[in-house]
C-alpha cells in the first residue's frame, strides 16, 4: 500500500481478532500508516506478524483471549511495556462464521452465553482494561464492530444479532462516559463481508449472500479492506469531532 503520509505515526493500536479477515485488514492498514500494532488473537497471530514484519517493523503478536480477565490485563500490560501507550483499540474479535443459522426456539442457552462472552463481554473487558491509560493520556480512539443484521434483522441468528445490537448501544453509552477525557468511541457496522472464514462457511453464504446482495446499492461483494477503511477513519485525525456514531460499511444496504 503506497501512502503519501504515515498518519498514525507514534500511535499504538490493539486490534482483537486480528489474525484474519477484517481485523487483519485493519491491522495491516494501521501498520502501513505508521502505527505500532498489536495483533491480538487466540490463534494465527504469530504467523500474521511474521508476514507484516517484512514491511512494518513495529508489530507484535499477543495471545489475548477476550473471555479471560487475566489474559486481557496481561495483553494490555505487555503492550505498554513494549510501546509505552495504548492509543487505539479495535474490538473486532467475535464469534460469527462458525455459528449455524438455527430457529431461535432451537438455540441453546449455552450457545447464547458463548456468543455473549466474546461478542459483548469481550468488548467490555477490553474497554475496561485500556480505560485508565487512555483517560490518563487524555486521548484515545475505540472502534467497535457491529453488524448490519442488528439494523435489519435476519432469520436464524438471533444470538449473534442480539450481541451486535448490544454493541451499538454500548458504543453510544461508552462515548458519553469517555467524552470528558477526549476518548472517542465509535462503531463500524459491516454488511456480509467475504473474508476467508465467511467464504469458507457455506452455511453462512448460502443463507445470507443473495439477500445481502439484493439490498445493496453497490452491487458487489464487500471486502475486508472496505471495512478497514471505515475503521481507519475513526482512528485518524479526520474523525476528531465524531463520537458515539456508527458507519454502516455495507454498500448502501442500511440507511440510518
MARDO-144288 format. One record per residue (C-alpha): residue number from 1; x, y, z; residue in three letters. Coordinates in Angstrom, 3 decimals. Last residue first. Example, Ala and Ser with C-alpha at 12.3 -4.5 7.8 and 13.67 -1.06 7.14 Angstrom:
[2; [13.670; -1.060; 7.140]; ser]
[1; [12.300; -4.500; 7.800]; ala]
This chain:
[256; [-29.880; 5.389; 9.408]; unk]
[255; [-29.687; 3.901; 5.946]; unk]
[254; [-28.837; 0.211; 5.569]; unk]
[253; [-27.842; -1.629; 2.388]; unk]
[252; [-25.761; 1.211; 0.970]; unk]
[251; [-22.639; -0.762; 0.135]; unk]
[250; [-22.326; -2.185; 3.647]; unk]
[249; [-19.922; -0.057; 5.655]; unk]
[248; [-22.583; 1.187; 8.085]; unk]
[247; [-20.783; 3.933; 9.976]; unk]
[246; [-21.876; 4.216; 13.601]; unk]
[245; [-21.530; 7.226; 15.885]; unk]
[244; [-20.913; 7.783; 19.586]; unk]
[243; [-18.054; 10.150; 18.810]; unk]
[242; [-17.008; 12.451; 15.978]; unk]
[241; [-15.034; 15.665; 16.427]; unk]
[240; [-11.574; 14.152; 15.823]; unk]
[239; [-12.798; 11.932; 12.984]; unk]
[238; [-10.274; 13.193; 10.412]; unk]
[237; [-7.468; 12.763; 12.961]; unk]
[236; [-7.467; 9.047; 12.242]; unk]
[235; [-8.733; 6.050; 14.203]; unk]
[234; [-12.361; 6.560; 13.164]; unk]
[233; [-11.330; 6.885; 9.520]; unk]
[232; [-9.166; 3.771; 9.834]; unk]
[231; [-12.182; 1.677; 10.813]; unk]
[230; [-14.012; 2.889; 7.706]; unk]
[229; [-11.064; 1.874; 5.509]; unk]
[228; [-10.873; -1.477; 7.305]; unk]
[227; [-14.457; -2.227; 6.242]; unk]
[226; [-13.711; -1.908; 2.536]; unk]
[225; [-10.384; -3.696; 3.095]; unk]
[224; [-12.230; -6.761; 4.421]; unk]
[223; [-14.023; -6.984; 1.106]; unk]
[222; [-17.697; -6.442; 0.325]; unk]
[221; [-19.178; -8.322; -2.619]; unk]
[220; [-20.647; -6.178; -5.341]; unk]
[219; [-23.921; -4.484; -6.124]; unk]
[218; [-23.411; -1.016; -4.667]; unk]
[217; [-26.994; -0.066; -3.783]; unk]
[216; [-27.200; -3.140; -1.613]; unk]
[215; [-30.376; -4.995; -0.581]; unk]
[214; [-30.133; -7.746; -3.206]; unk]
[213; [-26.514; -8.505; -2.298]; unk]
[212; [-27.349; -9.228; 1.325]; unk]
[211; [-30.317; -11.426; 0.391]; unk]
[210; [-28.266; -13.475; -2.048]; unk]
[209; [-25.430; -13.883; 0.462]; unk]
[208; [-27.412; -14.776; 3.591]; unk]
[207; [-28.144; -18.500; 3.873]; unk]
[206; [-25.793; -19.924; 1.266]; unk]
[205; [-23.021; -17.602; 2.428]; unk]
[204; [-23.470; -18.590; 6.065]; unk]
[203; [-23.904; -22.371; 5.814]; unk]
[202; [-21.264; -22.400; 3.086]; unk]
[201; [-18.704; -21.114; 5.584]; unk]
[200; [-15.421; -20.983; 3.641]; unk]
[199; [-16.202; -17.577; 2.169]; unk]
[198; [-17.110; -16.339; 5.657]; unk]
[197; [-13.829; -17.518; 7.168]; unk]
[196; [-11.692; -16.084; 4.387]; unk]
[195; [-13.483; -12.739; 4.474]; unk]
[194; [-16.313; -12.011; 2.102]; unk]
[193; [-18.127; -9.334; 4.087]; unk]
[192; [-21.852; -9.505; 4.849]; unk]
[191; [-22.621; -5.932; 5.843]; unk]
[190; [-20.231; -4.149; 8.118]; unk]
[189; [-21.203; -1.936; 11.070]; unk]
[188; [-18.346; 0.286; 12.192]; unk]
[187; [-18.650; 1.819; 15.649]; unk]
[186; [-17.383; 4.843; 17.508]; unk]
[185; [-15.864; 5.734; 20.864]; unk]
[184; [-13.752; 8.872; 21.202]; unk]
[183; [-11.521; 9.302; 24.233]; unk]
[182; [-11.096; 13.042; 24.746]; unk]
[181; [-11.207; 12.661; 28.549]; unk]
[180; [-14.535; 14.407; 29.083]; unk]
[179; [-16.099; 12.211; 26.378]; unk]
[178; [-15.313; 8.817; 27.904]; unk]
[177; [-18.595; 8.160; 29.699]; unk]
[176; [-20.819; 9.588; 26.956]; unk]
[175; [-18.958; 7.673; 24.237]; unk]
[174; [-19.290; 4.494; 26.301]; unk]
[173; [-23.072; 4.850; 26.187]; unk]
[172; [-23.218; 5.273; 22.431]; unk]
[171; [-20.823; 2.425; 21.725]; unk]
[170; [-22.554; 0.140; 24.218]; unk]
[169; [-25.865; 0.646; 22.417]; unk]
[168; [-24.454; -0.354; 19.037]; unk]
[167; [-22.508; -3.219; 20.624]; unk]
[166; [-25.674; -4.594; 22.233]; unk]
[165; [-27.278; -4.801; 18.804]; unk]
[164; [-24.269; -6.899; 17.809]; unk]
[163; [-24.962; -9.388; 20.596]; unk]
[162; [-28.651; -9.548; 19.687]; unk]
[161; [-27.731; -10.299; 16.079]; unk]
[160; [-25.425; -13.147; 17.108]; unk]
[159; [-27.958; -14.772; 19.433]; unk]
[158; [-30.812; -14.234; 16.965]; unk]
[157; [-29.028; -15.818; 14.025]; unk]
[156; [-31.688; -17.965; 12.350]; unk]
[155; [-33.555; -15.281; 10.462]; unk]
[154; [-32.070; -11.885; 9.764]; unk]
[153; [-32.588; -8.495; 11.365]; unk]
[152; [-32.468; -5.077; 9.682]; unk]
[151; [-30.358; -2.910; 11.958]; unk]
[150; [-28.509; -5.555; 14.001]; unk]
[149; [-28.006; -7.508; 10.777]; unk]
[148; [-25.783; -4.716; 9.534]; unk]
[147; [-23.197; -5.849; 12.049]; unk]
[146; [-21.247; -4.336; 14.962]; unk]
[145; [-17.515; -3.733; 15.231]; unk]
[144; [-16.246; -1.369; 17.916]; unk]
[143; [-13.699; 1.394; 17.417]; unk]
[142; [-12.081; 2.966; 20.472]; unk]
[141; [-9.875; 6.015; 19.953]; unk]
[140; [-7.928; 7.610; 22.767]; unk]
[139; [-6.528; 10.812; 24.144]; unk]
[138; [-6.465; 12.463; 27.562]; unk]
[137; [-3.310; 10.442; 28.328]; unk]
[136; [-4.610; 9.496; 31.772]; unk]
[135; [-8.017; 8.649; 30.328]; unk]
[134; [-6.450; 6.473; 27.623]; unk]
[133; [-4.356; 4.568; 30.172]; unk]
[132; [-7.155; 4.164; 32.708]; unk]
[131; [-9.620; 2.965; 30.035]; unk]
[130; [-7.485; 0.354; 28.273]; unk]
[129; [-8.537; -2.553; 30.507]; unk]
[128; [-12.183; -1.513; 30.834]; unk]
[127; [-12.538; -1.188; 27.071]; unk]
[126; [-11.023; -4.652; 26.540]; unk]
[125; [-13.230; -6.273; 29.164]; unk]
[124; [-16.411; -4.625; 27.854]; unk]
[123; [-15.651; -5.701; 24.285]; unk]
[122; [-15.091; -9.278; 25.458]; unk]
[121; [-18.325; -9.085; 27.467]; unk]
[120; [-20.256; -8.399; 24.270]; unk]
[119; [-19.028; -10.535; 21.364]; unk]
[118; [-16.897; -12.999; 23.318]; unk]
[117; [-18.936; -13.933; 26.404]; unk]
[116; [-22.131; -13.011; 24.570]; unk]
[115; [-21.621; -15.680; 21.921]; unk]
[114; [-20.728; -18.382; 24.471]; unk]
[113; [-23.666; -17.482; 26.726]; unk]
[112; [-26.063; -17.648; 23.791]; unk]
[111; [-24.623; -21.011; 22.759]; unk]
[110; [-25.093; -22.278; 26.337]; unk]
[109; [-28.732; -21.175; 26.209]; unk]
[108; [-29.196; -23.486; 23.239]; unk]
[107; [-30.825; -22.213; 20.061]; unk]
[106; [-33.777; -24.332; 18.928]; unk]
[105; [-36.520; -21.786; 19.570]; unk]
[104; [-34.381; -19.188; 17.816]; unk]
[103; [-34.515; -21.070; 14.531]; unk]
[102; [-30.947; -22.044; 13.615]; unk]
[101; [-28.389; -20.460; 11.303]; unk]
[100; [-25.057; -22.132; 12.060]; unk]
[99; [-22.446; -20.213; 14.015]; unk]
[98; [-18.822; -20.668; 12.972]; unk]
[97; [-18.957; -17.522; 10.870]; unk]
[96; [-19.779; -15.308; 13.848]; unk]
[95; [-17.978; -15.453; 17.188]; unk]
[94; [-16.287; -12.125; 17.665]; unk]
[93; [-12.951; -10.347; 17.978]; unk]
[92; [-13.140; -6.915; 16.306]; unk]
[91; [-12.842; -4.501; 19.205]; unk]
[90; [-10.359; -2.046; 17.697]; unk]
[89; [-8.461; -0.150; 20.374]; unk]
[88; [-6.339; 2.899; 19.640]; unk]
[87; [-3.987; 4.860; 21.885]; unk]
[86; [-2.383; 2.285; 24.158]; unk]
[85; [0.971; 3.615; 25.306]; unk]
[84; [4.612; 2.773; 26.063]; unk]
[83; [5.282; 0.510; 23.079]; unk]
[82; [6.716; -2.711; 24.507]; unk]
[81; [5.811; -2.463; 28.192]; unk]
[80; [2.505; -0.778; 27.422]; unk]
[79; [1.564; -3.577; 25.032]; unk]
[78; [2.608; -6.195; 27.585]; unk]
[77; [0.361; -4.590; 30.199]; unk]
[76; [-2.570; -4.509; 27.756]; unk]
[75; [-2.084; -8.191; 26.968]; unk]
[74; [-1.707; -9.145; 30.630]; unk]
[73; [-4.964; -7.410; 31.524]; unk]
[72; [-6.824; -9.125; 28.687]; unk]
[71; [-5.433; -12.558; 29.555]; unk]
[70; [-6.232; -12.062; 33.248]; unk]
[69; [-9.825; -11.050; 32.540]; unk]
[68; [-10.498; -14.031; 30.240]; unk]
[67; [-13.137; -14.164; 27.513]; unk]
[66; [-11.184; -11.632; 25.423]; unk]
[65; [-8.428; -14.213; 24.965]; unk]
[64; [-5.334; -12.230; 24.093]; unk]
[63; [-2.408; -14.066; 22.536]; unk]
[62; [-0.088; -11.293; 21.509]; unk]
[61; [1.762; -10.751; 18.243]; unk]
[60; [3.751; -7.540; 17.845]; unk]
[59; [4.121; -5.011; 15.058]; unk]
[58; [6.593; -2.145; 14.848]; unk]
[57; [8.832; -3.318; 11.992]; unk]
[56; [6.311; -2.878; 9.162]; unk]
[55; [7.271; -4.148; 5.700]; unk]
[54; [8.617; -7.681; 6.198]; unk]
[53; [7.315; -7.608; 9.768]; unk]
[52; [3.773; -7.918; 8.425]; unk]
[51; [4.224; -11.539; 7.352]; unk]
[50; [5.888; -12.683; 10.552]; unk]
[49; [3.204; -10.803; 12.469]; unk]
[48; [0.470; -12.747; 10.707]; unk]
[47; [2.094; -16.089; 11.535]; unk]
[46; [2.255; -15.146; 15.226]; unk]
[45; [-1.413; -14.140; 15.326]; unk]
[44; [-2.769; -17.380; 13.867]; unk]
[43; [-4.609; -18.393; 17.028]; unk]
[42; [-6.083; -16.749; 20.135]; unk]
[41; [-5.935; -13.227; 18.733]; unk]
[40; [-4.258; -9.872; 19.245]; unk]
[39; [-2.042; -8.375; 16.535]; unk]
[38; [-0.620; -5.402; 18.424]; unk]
[37; [0.219; -2.547; 16.083]; unk]
[36; [2.658; 0.345; 16.409]; unk]
[35; [1.241; 2.828; 13.952]; unk]
[34; [2.974; 4.139; 10.825]; unk]
[33; [0.087; 4.278; 8.336]; unk]
[32; [1.152; 0.957; 6.818]; unk]
[31; [0.855; -0.593; 10.272]; unk]
[30; [-2.659; 0.801; 10.690]; unk]
[29; [-3.701; -0.522; 7.284]; unk]
[28; [-2.339; -4.012; 8.039]; unk]
[27; [-4.070; -4.034; 11.420]; unk]
[26; [-7.388; -3.054; 9.821]; unk]
[25; [-7.068; -5.755; 7.148]; unk]
[24; [-6.138; -8.328; 9.810]; unk]
[23; [-9.164; -7.479; 11.912]; unk]
[22; [-11.458; -7.570; 8.888]; unk]
[21; [-10.388; -11.064; 7.915]; unk]
[20; [-7.819; -12.995; 9.907]; unk]
[19; [-5.182; -12.796; 12.614]; unk]
[18; [-6.551; -9.549; 14.025]; unk]
[17; [-9.317; -10.895; 16.257]; unk]
[16; [-8.516; -8.019; 18.581]; unk]
[15; [-6.703; -4.982; 17.215]; unk]
[14; [-4.523; -3.109; 19.700]; unk]
[13; [-3.202; 0.165; 18.327]; unk]
[12; [-0.220; 2.290; 19.327]; unk]
[11; [0.242; 5.799; 17.937]; unk]
[10; [3.651; 7.251; 17.072]; unk]
[9; [2.938; 7.630; 13.359]; unk]
[8; [-0.769; 7.150; 12.692]; unk]
[7; [-0.976; 9.334; 9.581]; unk]
[6; [2.012; 7.933; 7.736]; unk]
[5; [1.861; 10.243; 4.742]; unk]
[4; [1.829; 9.835; 0.953]; unk]
[3; [0.710; 6.236; 1.110]; unk]
[2; [1.548; 3.291; -1.123]; unk]
[1; [0.000; 0.000; 0.000]; unk]
